[in-house]
Amino acid sequence: MIYSDFNLKPLNTFGLETKAKTLISIDNESDLIEINDTSLSERNLILGGGSNTVFVNDYFDGTILLIRNKGINLVHEDEETVILDAFSGEVWNDVVSFCAEKGWWGIENLAAVHGNVGAVAVQNIGAYGAELKECFVECLTYSPLKKEWKTYLNKDLDFGYRYSIFKNQKELEIIWKVRLRLSKKMKINDSYAAIRDKIIEENLIISSPLDMVNLVTKVRNSKLPDPRVLGNCGSFFKNPIVSESHFELLKKEYPSIPSYAAKDGVKLAAGWLIEQCGYKGKRIGNVGMHEKQALIMVNFGNAKGEEILNLAFEIEKSVKNIFNVELEKEVHIIL
Ligand SMILES: Cc1cc2nc3c(=O)[nH]c(=O)nc-3n(C[C@H](O)[C@H](O)[C@H](O)COP(=O)(O)OP(=O)(O)OC[C@H]3O[C@@H](n4cnc5c(N)ncnc54)[C@H](O)[C@@H]3O)c2cc1C
C-alpha cells in the first residue's frame, strides 16, 4: 500500500509530529519486489519500529519504506543448537519471548529492547552484557534499486559497539530477514553488574532463559522511561571510547569516573559525563535529559527538531569543554 502525507507520529518512539510525503507499507515479498524507481524518491528511508530514529523536521519530503513482513522459521535443530530465521517486521521482543519460552538461550539479555528485527543488525543492539553479534549468523537483504538479493554473513558486517556496515548505509538496502543461532544448553550471562547484583540481592535462581527475560525486563523498566509515557529513543549518544593515556589524565582529575575495557581503548559512560555537566533531569523547553538516566533525551510533548538539536549540541560542547571527549549520536537523526 502506498500512502501520501502520512502521519509518522505513531511510528517514532520520540513522539515527534511529522509527516512523510510518501509511505510504502511493505508487508510481504511481492510488495518488496514491486518497489520501483517511480515509487521511490530522491530521498528514501527504511523504517522499522522508529525507536532509534529522530525526525527533526515536521515533513519528510521523500519516501518511507515501512518494513512489516512477519514470520519466525526454524531452519535447523539438533540436541544443542537451534537456527532460526526471523523476518524484519517482527517485534524484536516478541522473538526474544518466543525463543525464551522454547528454552533457547542467547538473546534473553536483549529482552525488551524496542524496535523490530530488521534494525537489530543495523547497530548491533546490545544490553546487559550481550550483543546481537554473538548469535547473529547472517541476514538476507534486498536492494530495490538494483533489484538484487544478497546474503551477509556475520563477518561481513564488521560488527562493533553499536555499529555494523548498515549503520550509515548510503545505498538503499533492506534487511529482509535475520538468521540467529541459539543454544539449548544453559548459558547464563550475568556478566553485567546490575544483573549480577539483582540476582544476589533478591536471591534469584535463573534456570531458564525466561527467568532471565523477566529479570532483564524488570531491571530495564525500573530505569528506562517508557516511550508510551515519555517520548524517547533510548540512549541518545554512544558511550565514547578514549585512549589509555587520555583515560589516565581523566582518572587523575575524576577518580570516580566509571570506565570499561574496550577493544581499542577505554569506554566511558556517556550518561556519567552528561550528568557531571549538569544535564541529568534538566529540562529546556519541551526536551530534556531523563531524571534517572542522563543519557536519554526525552520529549515532554510537542518537542521541536530545533530544540532537540540545540540540546544535543549544548551537551556535546559541554562534554568536550570539560572532559575533552567527543560524543557521537547513537540515534539516527533525519534532517
Ligand atoms: C527506551 C528505549 C531503550 C532502548 N534501549 C536500547 C538498548 O538497550 N540497546 C540498544 O542497542 N538499543 C536500544 N534502544 C534503541 C532501539 O531500540 C534499537 O536501536 C532498535 O534496534 C531500533 O529498532 P527499530 O525497528 O525501532 O529501528 P528504526 O528506528 O525504525 O530504524 C533504526 C535504523 O535502522 C534502519 N532500519 C530499520 N529497519 C531496517 C531494515 N529492515 N533494513 C535496513 N535498515 C533498517 C533505519 O533506516 C534506521 O537507520 C532503545 C530504545 C528505546 C526507545
Ligand as a Chemical Component Dictionary entry (heavy atoms), coordinates in Angstrom:
data_LIG
# 
_chem_comp.id                   LIG 
_chem_comp.type                 NON-POLYMER 
_chem_comp.pdbx_formal_charge   0 
_chem_comp.three_letter_code    LIG 
# 
loop_
_chem_comp_atom.comp_id 
_chem_comp_atom.atom_id 
_chem_comp_atom.alt_atom_id 
_chem_comp_atom.type_symbol 
_chem_comp_atom.charge 
_chem_comp_atom.model_Cartn_x 
_chem_comp_atom.model_Cartn_y 
_chem_comp_atom.model_Cartn_z 
_chem_comp_atom.pdbx_ordinal 
LIG C1  C1  C 0 13.511 3.069  25.867 1  
LIG C2  C2  C 0 14.489 2.568  24.827 2  
LIG C3  C3  C 0 15.550 1.763  25.228 3  
LIG C4  C4  C 0 16.472 1.305  24.286 4  
LIG N1  N1  N 0 17.481 0.501  24.713 5  
LIG C5  C5  C 0 18.368 0.010  23.831 6  
LIG C6  C6  C 0 19.391 -0.887 24.258 7  
LIG O1  O1  O 0 19.456 -1.281 25.405 8  
LIG N2  N2  N 0 20.285 -1.310 23.334 9  
LIG C7  C7  C 0 20.217 -0.930 22.026 10 
LIG O2  O2  O 0 21.076 -1.368 21.235 11 
LIG N3  N3  N 0 19.261 -0.074 21.587 12 
LIG C8  C8  C 0 18.339 0.396  22.455 13 
LIG N4  N4  N 0 17.356 1.248  22.028 14 
LIG C9  C9  C 0 17.350 1.722  20.633 15 
LIG C10 C10 C 0 16.460 0.895  19.690 16 
LIG O3  O3  O 0 15.522 0.146  20.427 17 
LIG C11 C11 C 0 17.284 -0.061 18.812 18 
LIG O4  O4  O 0 18.246 0.654  18.085 19 
LIG C12 C12 C 0 16.388 -0.826 17.839 20 
LIG O5  O5  O 0 17.107 -1.867 17.221 21 
LIG C13 C13 C 0 15.766 0.060  16.761 22 
LIG O6  O6  O 0 14.774 -0.705 16.098 23 
LIG P1  P1  P 0 13.645 -0.015 15.228 24 
LIG O7  O7  O 0 12.959 -1.069 14.449 25 
LIG O8  O8  O 0 12.786 0.826  16.086 26 
LIG O9  O9  O 0 14.557 0.868  14.268 27 
LIG P2  P2  P 0 14.207 2.195  13.478 28 
LIG O10 O10 O 0 14.298 3.378  14.381 29 
LIG O11 O11 O 0 12.971 2.046  12.699 30 
LIG O12 O12 O 0 15.459 2.232  12.498 31 
LIG C14 C14 C 0 16.763 2.382  13.026 32 
LIG C15 C15 C 0 17.756 2.380  11.860 33 
LIG O13 O13 O 0 17.750 1.118  11.222 34 
LIG C16 C16 C 0 17.366 1.242  9.856  35 
LIG N5  N5  N 0 16.498 0.094  9.564  36 
LIG C17 C17 C 0 15.379 -0.266 10.244 37 
LIG N6  N6  N 0 14.856 -1.403 9.721  38 
LIG C18 C18 C 0 15.675 -1.757 8.692  39 
LIG C19 C19 C 0 15.657 -2.821 7.748  40 
LIG N7  N7  N 0 14.714 -3.754 7.734  41 
LIG N8  N8  N 0 16.654 -2.868 6.818  42 
LIG C20 C20 C 0 17.633 -1.949 6.792  43 
LIG N9  N9  N 0 17.696 -0.908 7.657  44 
LIG C21 C21 C 0 16.720 -0.805 8.593  45 
LIG C22 C22 C 0 16.659 2.589  9.748  46 
LIG O14 O14 O 0 16.763 3.145  8.445  47 
LIG C23 C23 C 0 17.403 3.399  10.791 48 
LIG O15 O15 O 0 18.600 3.885  10.270 49 
LIG C24 C24 C 0 16.363 1.691  22.932 50 
LIG C25 C25 C 0 15.277 2.485  22.524 51 
LIG C26 C26 C 0 14.341 2.889  23.452 52 
LIG C27 C27 C 0 13.174 3.715  22.996 53 
# 
loop_
_chem_comp_bond.comp_id 
_chem_comp_bond.atom_id_1 
_chem_comp_bond.atom_id_2 
_chem_comp_bond.value_order 
_chem_comp_bond.pdbx_ordinal 
LIG C1  C2  SING 1  
LIG C2  C3  SING 2  
LIG C2  C26 DOUB 3  
LIG C3  C4  DOUB 4  
LIG C4  N1  SING 5  
LIG C4  C24 SING 6  
LIG N1  C5  DOUB 7  
LIG C5  C6  SING 8  
LIG C5  C8  SING 9  
LIG C6  O1  DOUB 10 
LIG C6  N2  SING 11 
LIG N2  C7  SING 12 
LIG C7  O2  DOUB 13 
LIG C7  N3  SING 14 
LIG N3  C8  DOUB 15 
LIG C8  N4  SING 16 
LIG N4  C9  SING 17 
LIG N4  C24 SING 18 
LIG C9  C10 SING 19 
LIG C10 O3  SING 20 
LIG C10 C11 SING 21 
LIG C11 O4  SING 22 
LIG C11 C12 SING 23 
LIG C12 O5  SING 24 
LIG C12 C13 SING 25 
LIG C13 O6  SING 26 
LIG O6  P1  SING 27 
LIG P1  O7  DOUB 28 
LIG P1  O8  SING 29 
LIG P1  O9  SING 30 
LIG O9  P2  SING 31 
LIG P2  O10 DOUB 32 
LIG P2  O11 SING 33 
LIG P2  O12 SING 34 
LIG O12 C14 SING 35 
LIG C14 C15 SING 36 
LIG C15 O13 SING 37 
LIG C15 C23 SING 38 
LIG O13 C16 SING 39 
LIG C16 N5  SING 40 
LIG C16 C22 SING 41 
LIG N5  C17 SING 42 
LIG N5  C21 SING 43 
LIG C17 N6  DOUB 44 
LIG N6  C18 SING 45 
LIG C18 C19 SING 46 
LIG C18 C21 DOUB 47 
LIG C19 N7  SING 48 
LIG C19 N8  DOUB 49 
LIG N8  C20 SING 50 
LIG C20 N9  DOUB 51 
LIG N9  C21 SING 52 
LIG C22 O14 SING 53 
LIG C22 C23 SING 54 
LIG C23 O15 SING 55 
LIG C24 C25 DOUB 56 
LIG C25 C26 SING 57 
LIG C26 C27 SING 58 
# 
